[in-house]
């Protein structure tokens, strides 16, 4: 099984944002810290999820059991219900669901922030990468 921990973070709302992705499985651990530019925290959470899906597809994990874990209740509930109240996030959810359908076995689970520290640290590092390149 591949476990994918995701987190999006923003310094300000909106503000410089980043995605943190920590993938473990098959005896390996991969870390991604990706600057996202200016956006809200919720947008960053969606972008972290979409980016993680894309990375897993590129790496050929779509035929493995892949479990995505997030501390974002907003993203988790939206994926679970395949619906988002705020129409601003509808295109992001739609893209995420399209990507998720390409996995043979896709799971998403909400976890408390304390269990998502690796992804959180990567997301915060990505914010700093943003601010370093924009100044």
C-alpha positions in Angstrom: 0.0 0.0 0.0 1.1 3.5 -0.8 0.3 6.2 1.8 0.2 9.8 0.6 0.1 12.6 3.2 -0.9 15.9 1.8 -1.1 19.5 3.2 -1.6 22.9 1.8 -0.6 26.1 3.7 -0.8 29.8 3.2 1.0 32.7 4.9 -2.0 35.0 4.9 -5.4 34.3 3.4 -4.7 34.8 0.5 -1.0 34.8 0.6 2.1 32.9 -0.5 1.2 29.2 -0.4 2.7 25.8 -0.6 2.0 22.2 -1.0 3.5 19.5 1.1 3.4 15.9 0.0 4.9 12.9 1.8 4.6 9.5 0.1 5.6 6.3 1.8 5.3 2.7 0.6 7.2 -0.1 -1.1 10.1 0.6 1.4 10.6 4.2 0.2 9.7 7.7 1.4 9.4 10.6 -1.0 9.1 14.3 0.0 7.8 17.2 -2.1 7.7 20.8 -1.1 6.0 22.8 -3.9 5.5 26.6 -3.9 2.0 27.5 -5.3 2.1 31.3 -5.5 -0.6 33.5 -4.1 -3.9 31.7 -3.0 -6.1 31.0 -0.1 -5.4 28.2 2.4 -8.3 26.1 1.0 -7.1 26.5 -2.5 -3.6 25.4 -1.4 -5.2 22.3 0.2 -6.9 21.4 -3.1 -3.7 22.1 -5.1 -1.7 19.9 -2.8 -4.2 17.0 -3.3 -4.2 17.5 -7.1 -0.4 17.6 -7.3 -0.1 14.5 -5.2 -2.6 12.7 -7.5 -0.5 13.8 -10.5 2.8 12.6 -8.9 1.3 9.2 -8.0 0.0 8.8 -11.6 3.3 9.8 -13.1 5.1 7.2 -10.8 2.7 4.5 -11.9 1.1 4.0 -8.5 -2.4 3.9 -10.1 -2.4 0.1 -10.0 -1.4 0.0 -6.3 -3.7 0.5 -3.3 -3.2 4.3 -2.7 -4.5 5.9 0.5 -4.4 9.7 0.6 -4.5 11.3 4.1 -5.3 14.9 4.8 -6.0 17.1 7.8 -8.3 19.2 5.6 -11.9 18.4 6.5 -13.0 20.6 3.6 -11.2 18.6 1.0 -11.9 15.3 2.6 -15.7 15.9 2.7 -15.8 17.4 -0.8 -14.1 14.3 -2.2 -16.3 11.9 -0.1 -19.5 13.6 -1.2 -18.2 14.6 -4.7 -19.7 18.0 -4.0 -18.5 21.4 -2.8 -20.7 24.2 -1.4 -18.4 27.0 -2.5 -18.5 27.1 -6.3 -15.0 28.7 -6.3 -13.6 25.3 -5.5 -15.8 23.3 -7.9 -13.2 23.3 -10.8 -10.5 22.1 -8.3 -12.7 19.3 -7.0 -13.7 18.3 -10.5 -10.1 18.0 -11.5 -9.2 16.0 -8.4 -12.1 13.6 -8.9 -11.1 13.0 -12.6 -7.5 12.2 -11.5 -8.7 10.0 -8.6 -10.8 7.9 -11.0 -7.6 6.8 -12.7 -6.6 4.7 -9.6 -7.6 1.1 -9.3 -8.0 1.4 -5.5 -8.3 5.0 -4.2 -8.9 5.9 -0.6 -9.1 9.2 1.2 -9.0 9.6 4.9 -9.2 12.6 7.2 -6.4 12.5 9.9 -5.7 14.9 12.8 -3.0 17.5 12.2 -0.7 15.8 14.7 -0.6 12.8 12.3 0.2 15.0 9.3 3.4 16.8 10.5 5.6 15.6 7.7 3.3 17.1 5.0 2.7 20.2 7.1 6.5 20.9 7.4 6.9 20.4 3.7 4.0 22.8 2.9 5.5 25.5 5.2 8.9 25.1 3.6 7.2 25.6 0.2 5.8 28.9 1.4 9.3 30.1 2.2 10.4 29.0 -1.3 7.7 31.3 -2.7 8.7 34.3 -0.7 12.4 33.7 -1.5 11.7 33.8 -5.3 9.3 36.8 -5.3 11.6 39.3 -3.5 
